[in-house]
């Protein structure tokens, strides 16, 4: 599938997700309104209630990530943060709180519906040190060397050109700047049926990089201090409903993917010189 065709499929998927939240038809993954067995093992239970208590409900409901990068990125007051694929804005709003009024948090998204939702969430939260940008992570609309920290929450997997994404991240980071992203990472080979499934790609599974390949791509972009820390390993029991929903034979494929997919916190640093 061509890169632009995949990008349009992803755009439509996340536009629908934003509209669903706005229309109040959706519920968060494991809320009481969710049907038994529908809980997505990747997107569920990522944030503590204390973190989200002061955020608009729509920002929490629109969260479709696989981790909590703001809790692990060690953000400091006064830093400039960029969230790649910011969606409904939950990680941007949390980052803005951590960097304080002397810092700033950018959110970048290519989906107009998500940007509209994020800006409304910003208004409701009353946060001023935030700016949402329309654009693609393969072409970040910021000058060289302007960002201290780049975060992302299960979005890099959605790109068909991950080398370009990482090169752009390296470009906009200041010397000594940090990449601190949550992503789905693979350990070992994965059945081709999963790689070919667009629905699973949109869900950040089929597009997942193998761990050593991820490390190699980061090094190629110029990063150092590369570390991949598993935060949640997916077992076959958790994946069964997810696979069946995508029309795959969970009983047959499940044992082939058991324990191979994981949410991970990926860290890397741009050299100071």
C-alpha positions as CSV (number, residue, x, y, z in Angstrom):
1,X,0.0,0.0,0.0
2,X,1.3,3.5,-0.9
3,X,2.3,5.8,1.9
4,X,-0.3,8.4,1.1
5,X,-3.1,5.8,0.9
6,X,-2.1,4.4,4.4
7,X,-1.9,7.9,5.7
8,X,-5.4,8.7,4.5
9,X,-6.8,5.5,6.1
10,X,-5.2,6.5,9.4
11,X,-6.5,10.0,9.1
12,X,-10.1,8.8,8.6
13,X,-9.9,6.4,11.5
14,X,-8.8,9.0,14.0
15,X,-11.2,11.6,12.6
16,X,-14.0,9.1,13.4
17,X,-12.6,8.6,16.9
18,X,-12.6,12.3,17.5
19,X,-16.2,12.8,16.2
20,X,-17.3,9.9,18.4
21,X,-16.0,11.5,21.5
22,X,-17.5,14.9,20.6
23,X,-20.9,13.3,20.0
24,X,-20.5,11.5,23.4
25,X,-21.3,8.1,21.7
26,X,-18.0,6.6,22.9
27,X,-16.7,5.6,26.3
28,X,-13.2,5.0,27.5
29,X,-11.9,1.5,26.9
30,X,-12.6,-0.1,30.2
31,X,-15.4,2.2,31.5
32,X,-18.6,0.6,32.9
33,X,-20.2,1.3,29.5
34,X,-17.8,-1.0,27.7
35,X,-19.0,-4.4,26.9
36,X,-17.3,-7.4,28.6
37,X,-14.3,-8.5,26.6
38,X,-14.1,-5.3,24.6
39,X,-11.3,-3.8,26.6
40,X,-8.2,-3.1,24.4
41,X,-5.2,-4.4,26.2
42,X,-3.0,-1.7,24.6
43,X,-5.0,1.5,25.3
44,X,-6.5,0.7,28.7
45,X,-5.6,1.9,32.2
46,X,-2.6,4.1,31.3
47,X,-3.2,7.1,33.5
48,X,-3.7,7.5,37.2
49,X,-6.9,9.1,38.3
50,X,-5.0,11.9,40.0
51,X,-3.3,12.8,36.8
52,X,-6.5,13.2,34.8
53,X,-8.8,14.5,37.5
54,X,-8.5,18.1,36.4
55,X,-8.6,17.4,32.6
56,X,-11.7,17.6,30.4
57,X,-13.5,14.3,30.1
58,X,-13.2,14.4,26.3
59,X,-9.4,14.6,26.5
60,X,-9.3,11.4,28.6
61,X,-11.9,9.7,26.4
62,X,-10.0,10.4,23.2
63,X,-6.8,8.9,24.5
64,X,-5.7,6.1,22.1
65,X,-2.1,5.6,23.2
66,X,-0.2,2.6,24.5
67,X,1.6,4.3,27.4
68,X,2.1,7.4,29.5
69,X,5.1,9.2,28.2
70,X,4.6,12.3,30.3
71,X,5.0,10.2,33.5
72,X,8.3,8.8,32.2
73,X,9.9,11.6,30.3
74,X,11.2,13.5,33.4
75,X,9.9,16.8,32.1
76,X,11.4,19.9,33.9
77,X,10.0,23.3,34.5
78,X,10.8,25.7,31.6
79,X,11.3,23.0,28.9
80,X,9.7,23.0,25.5
81,X,7.9,19.8,24.7
82,X,6.5,18.5,21.4
83,X,4.0,15.6,21.2
84,X,3.9,13.8,17.9
85,X,0.4,12.8,17.0
86,X,-1.2,14.6,19.9
87,X,-4.8,13.5,19.3
88,X,-7.3,14.9,21.8
89,X,-4.4,16.5,23.7
90,X,-4.2,14.5,26.9
91,X,-0.4,14.2,26.9
92,X,0.1,17.9,25.8
93,X,-2.1,19.1,28.7
94,X,-0.2,16.9,31.1
95,X,3.1,18.1,29.7
96,X,2.1,21.7,30.0
97,X,1.4,21.2,33.7
98,X,4.8,19.6,34.2
99,X,6.9,22.2,32.4
100,X,4.9,25.1,34.0
101,X,4.3,28.6,32.8
102,X,7.9,29.2,31.8
103,X,7.8,26.2,29.5
104,X,5.6,25.3,26.5
105,X,4.0,22.2,25.1
106,X,3.3,21.8,21.4
107,X,0.9,19.2,20.0
108,X,1.2,18.1,16.3
109,X,-1.5,16.2,14.5
110,X,-2.6,15.8,10.9
111,X,-6.3,15.2,11.7
112,X,-8.5,18.4,11.7
113,X,-11.2,16.7,13.9
114,X,-8.6,15.8,16.5
115,X,-7.1,19.3,16.5
116,X,-10.5,20.8,17.0
117,X,-11.1,18.5,19.9
118,X,-7.7,19.2,21.4
119,X,-8.1,23.0,21.2
120,X,-11.5,22.7,22.8
121,X,-10.0,20.6,25.6
122,X,-7.3,23.2,26.0
123,X,-9.9,25.9,26.3
124,X,-11.9,24.0,28.9
125,X,-8.7,23.2,30.9
126,X,-7.7,26.9,30.8
127,X,-4.1,26.1,29.8
128,X,-2.2,28.9,28.0
129,X,1.3,27.4,27.5
130,X,0.0,25.1,24.8
131,X,-0.1,25.3,21.0
132,X,-1.6,22.7,18.7
133,X,-0.1,22.6,15.2
134,X,-1.5,21.0,12.0
135,X,1.0,18.9,10.2
136,X,2.7,15.5,9.8
137,X,5.4,14.0,11.8
138,X,7.4,13.3,8.6
139,X,7.5,17.1,8.1
140,X,7.4,18.8,11.5
141,X,6.5,22.5,11.1
142,X,9.1,23.8,13.6
143,X,12.6,25.2,13.1
144,X,15.7,23.3,13.7
145,X,16.8,23.0,17.4
146,X,13.7,24.4,19.1
147,X,12.5,21.6,21.3
148,X,13.9,20.1,24.5
149,X,11.9,16.9,24.6
150,X,9.9,15.0,22.0
151,X,7.2,12.7,23.3
152,X,4.7,10.5,21.4
153,X,2.1,7.9,22.4
154,X,1.8,5.0,20.1
155,X,1.9,7.1,17.0
156,X,5.3,6.5,15.3
157,X,4.1,3.0,14.5
158,X,1.4,4.6,12.2
159,X,4.0,6.1,9.9
160,X,5.1,4.2,6.7
161,X,8.3,6.2,6.8
162,X,9.7,5.9,10.3
163,X,13.2,6.9,9.2
164,X,11.8,10.2,8.1
165,X,10.0,10.7,11.4
166,X,13.1,10.0,13.5
167,X,15.2,12.3,11.2
168,X,12.7,15.1,11.7
169,X,12.6,14.5,15.5
170,X,16.4,14.7,15.6
171,X,16.3,17.9,13.5
172,X,13.9,19.9,15.8
173,X,15.5,18.8,19.0
174,X,18.1,21.1,20.6
175,X,21.6,19.7,21.1
176,X,21.3,17.4,24.2
177,X,17.5,17.2,23.6
178,X,15.6,14.0,24.5
179,X,13.3,11.6,22.7
180,X,11.0,9.9,25.1
181,X,8.2,8.0,23.4
182,X,5.8,5.2,24.2
183,X,5.4,2.8,21.4
184,X,4.5,-0.8,20.6
185,X,7.7,-2.8,19.9
186,X,8.1,-6.4,18.7
187,X,10.6,-9.0,19.9
188,X,10.9,-11.7,17.3
189,X,9.2,-12.5,14.0
190,X,5.5,-11.8,13.5
191,X,3.1,-13.6,11.1
192,X,2.6,-11.9,7.8
193,X,-1.2,-11.9,8.2
194,X,-0.8,-9.4,11.1
195,X,1.7,-7.2,9.1
196,X,-0.8,-7.1,6.2
197,X,-3.8,-6.1,8.3
198,X,-4.5,-2.4,7.9
199,X,-6.9,-2.4,10.9
200,X,-4.2,-3.7,13.1
201,X,-1.7,-1.2,11.6
202,X,-4.1,1.6,12.6
203,X,-4.2,0.1,16.0
204,X,-0.4,0.3,16.3
205,X,0.2,-3.4,16.1
206,X,1.0,-4.3,12.5
207,X,3.2,-1.3,12.1
208,X,5.3,-2.1,15.2
209,X,9.1,-2.2,14.7
210,X,11.2,-5.1,15.9
211,X,13.3,-3.9,18.9
212,X,16.7,-4.1,17.2
213,X,15.4,-2.5,14.1
214,X,14.0,0.4,16.2
215,X,17.4,0.8,17.8
216,X,19.1,0.8,14.5
217,X,16.8,3.4,13.0
218,X,17.4,5.7,16.0
219,X,21.2,5.3,15.6
220,X,20.9,6.0,11.9
221,X,19.1,9.3,12.7
222,X,22.0,10.3,14.9
223,X,20.6,9.5,18.4
224,X,22.7,8.0,21.2
225,X,21.9,6.7,24.7
226,X,19.2,4.5,23.1
227,X,17.1,2.5,25.6
228,X,14.0,0.4,25.1
229,X,12.2,-0.4,28.4
230,X,9.1,-2.7,28.3
231,X,6.2,-1.3,30.2
232,X,3.5,-3.9,29.3
233,X,3.9,-7.3,27.6
234,X,0.9,-8.6,25.7
235,X,0.0,-12.2,26.3
236,X,-2.1,-14.4,24.1
237,X,-5.2,-14.2,26.4
238,X,-5.2,-10.5,26.0
239,X,-4.7,-10.5,22.3
240,X,-7.5,-13.0,21.5
241,X,-10.4,-10.6,21.3
242,X,-8.2,-8.0,19.5
243,X,-7.2,-10.5,16.8
244,X,-10.8,-11.9,16.3
245,X,-12.1,-8.3,16.0
246,X,-9.8,-8.0,13.0
247,X,-11.0,-11.1,11.4
248,X,-8.0,-13.3,12.2
249,X,-8.0,-16.8,13.7
250,X,-7.0,-16.0,17.2
251,X,-6.7,-19.7,18.2
252,X,-4.2,-20.3,15.4
253,X,-2.3,-17.0,15.4
254,X,-2.4,-16.4,19.2
255,X,0.5,-18.8,20.1
256,X,2.7,-17.2,17.4
257,X,2.4,-13.7,18.9
258,X,2.2,-14.6,22.6
259,X,4.6,-12.3,24.5
260,X,6.2,-10.9,21.3
261,X,4.4,-7.5,21.4
262,X,5.0,-5.0,24.1
263,X,4.4,-1.4,25.0
264,X,7.8,0.1,25.6
265,X,9.2,3.4,26.7
266,X,11.8,4.3,24.0
267,X,14.5,6.8,25.1
268,X,17.3,8.4,23.1
269,X,19.3,11.6,23.2
270,X,20.6,14.0,20.5
271,X,24.3,14.6,21.1
272,X,25.2,17.8,22.8
273,X,27.6,18.7,20.0
